[in-house]
Amino acid sequence: MAAKTTKKAPSFEAGLEMLEGIAQQMENTDLPLDELMKLYEDGLKLAKDLETRLEAARGRMQEIRKGQDGKPEAVDCTIEQQMTLIPAQEE
């Protein structure tokens, strides 16, 4: 019986670097169409994975608030709620 090998996903940051590398390859080289399409497909898969992971991280974000008893408590908070707590920067 063959042993199963599980491929561990790269960290978010490593995945982002990989995606940037794919974009640079596509921009800076004269690759044949087949190779460009392969890079494009790989980039789309990677971008989708990174977006899914980012959304999962956003879902886990928490805001620390002072509870009724005066002690901090963790409260689930969406990214939209977090953004309302950040003052808008003037341009």
C-alpha positions in Angstrom: 0.0 0.0 0.0 1.4 3.4 -1.0 1.8 6.0 1.6 -0.2 9.2 1.1 1.7 12.4 1.0 -0.2 15.5 2.0 1.0 18.7 0.5 0.9 21.5 3.1 -0.4 24.8 1.8 2.1 27.7 2.0 1.5 30.4 4.5 -0.6 33.3 3.4 2.4 35.5 3.0 4.3 32.9 1.0 1.2 32.4 -1.2 1.0 36.1 -1.8 4.7 36.1 -2.8 4.1 33.2 -5.2 1.2 35.1 -6.8 3.4 38.2 -7.2 6.0 36.0 -8.8 3.5 34.5 -11.3 2.4 38.1 -12.2 6.0 39.1 -12.8 6.7 36.1 -15.0 3.6 36.9 -17.1 4.6 40.6 -17.4 8.3 40.3 -18.0 8.7 37.4 -20.4 7.7 36.5 -23.9 6.3 33.1 -23.0 4.3 30.9 -25.5 0.6 31.1 -25.1 0.3 27.7 -23.5 2.7 28.6 -20.8 1.0 31.9 -20.2 -2.4 30.2 -19.9 -0.9 27.7 -17.4 0.5 30.5 -15.3 -2.8 32.4 -15.5 -4.7 29.3 -14.3 -2.2 28.7 -11.5 -2.5 32.4 -10.5 -6.3 32.2 -10.4 -6.3 29.1 -8.2 -3.8 30.7 -5.9 -5.7 34.0 -5.7 -9.0 32.1 -5.0 -7.2 30.2 -2.2 -5.7 33.3 -0.7 -9.1 35.1 -0.9 -10.8 32.2 0.9 -8.1 32.2 3.6 -8.4 36.0 4.0 -12.2 35.8 4.4 -11.8 33.1 7.0 -9.4 35.3 8.9 -11.8 38.2 8.7 -14.5 36.0 10.1 -12.3 35.3 13.2 -11.5 38.9 13.9 -12.6 39.9 17.3 -12.9 43.3 19.0 -12.0 43.6 22.6 -14.6 45.5 24.6 -15.2 46.3 28.2 -17.8 43.9 29.6 -20.6 44.8 32.0 -18.4 43.6 34.9 -15.6 45.9 33.8 -13.4 43.1 32.5 -12.5 42.9 28.8 -14.4 40.4 26.8 -14.0 39.2 23.2 -16.8 40.0 20.9 -17.1 38.8 17.3 -16.6 41.6 14.9 -16.8 41.8 11.1 -14.2 43.6 9.0 -16.9 46.2 8.2 -17.4 46.9 11.9 -13.7 47.1 12.4 -13.4 49.7 9.6 -16.0 52.0 11.2 -13.7 52.2 14.3 -10.8 53.5 12.2 -10.9 57.3 11.6 -11.1 58.2 7.9 -7.9 59.7 6.5 -8.2 63.0 4.7 -6.6 63.2 1.3 
